[in-house]
């Protein structure tokens, strides 16, 4: 399990791809990942936002009782959005390694990689 990260008022937890697979009720907030609904099948809600600036306009689409997992292509920029959501009282997770690690985790192992 990942470590808790403390923001100015709230905190979020780093999440590994294997942990995310066990959270189908989570709301995925994907930053700069336009095809996120296809990359995160089976999750309750998947919001693909062009940038962090679009977050405020989509807060109502995030059910308050569901955990939120923030994802970006490489895992760097989504931590700021995770802090903002945590400061607003949400249960928030940040996908460590972003889409890069998610894709690597979900890719079936090939004979050359063993």
N, C-alpha and C positions, 0 to 999 in steps of 0.2 A: 504494500500500500504506500501511496505517496505521502509526502510530508505536508503539513498544514502551512500555509503561507499567510502571514498577517498583513492586511492592508491598513489604511489609516483608521478605519472604524470597524471593518469586518474582515473575515478571513475566508479563504477558499482552500481546497485541497487539490494537490496534483493527483491526477488519475492516470493509470497505465491503460493501454488499449485493452488488455485482457479484463481489467476491472470494468471498463465501459461496456463491454459485451454483456455483462451481467446486470445492466441497468436499462432495460428496455422502456421503462416509464419515464426516463429522463427527457428533458427538452434539450435538443442540440442547437446551439447558437454557433453557426459556422460563418466566420469572417473571411471574405474574399475567396469563397469556395462556391461558385455558382451552381455546380452540380451536386451539392451536398445531399439533397433528398435521395439521390441514387447511390451515393457513397455511404450513407448511414441508414440502410433499410431496416425496418422493424422497430424504430424508435417512435415514441408517442408523438413528438412534435419535432420537426427539423426546420429551422429558420436559416435561410441563406441570405446573409446581409453583405452588401457590397463593401461596407466599411464600418468601423466602430461608431462613426457619426450617425449611422442609421439605427442604432440601438434604441434610442428614446421612442421612436415611432413604432416600435414593435414590442414594447414591454407588455402591452395588453394581450399579446398572443402567447405569452408564457404563463401557463397555469401556475398559480402561486404555490400549490401543494406539491409540485413536481420539482425534483432537483434539476439544475441547469448545468450543462457541460459546455464550456466555451472552447472552440476549436479554430485554429487558423492553419495556413499551409505548413508552417514550420514550428509552431508552438511558441513563438516569441511575442507577437503582438496581442494574442488573446489573453495574456495575463492581466493586462490593464483593464480589459472589459470584465474579467472575472472579479477584479477588485471592486469595480463600480457596482456590479450586481450584488456582491457580498455586502457592500456598504448600504445597499437598499434592503437588506434583510433577507435576501434569497439564500437558499442552500446551493452553493456553487462549487463546481469542480472545473479544473483546467486540464485539458488533455495534454499530458507531457509528450513532447515531440510532434504534436500537431498531426495534420493529415499525413505527413511523411511517415511517421511511426505507425499510424492507424493502417495505412495501406500495406506497410511491411508486415504488420501483424496478421492481416487478413489474407495475404498472399499465400497460397499453398506452397509448402516446401517442395522444391524440385530435387531430383536426384543428385544434381551437382552441388547443392547447398548443404548436404548432410555431413 
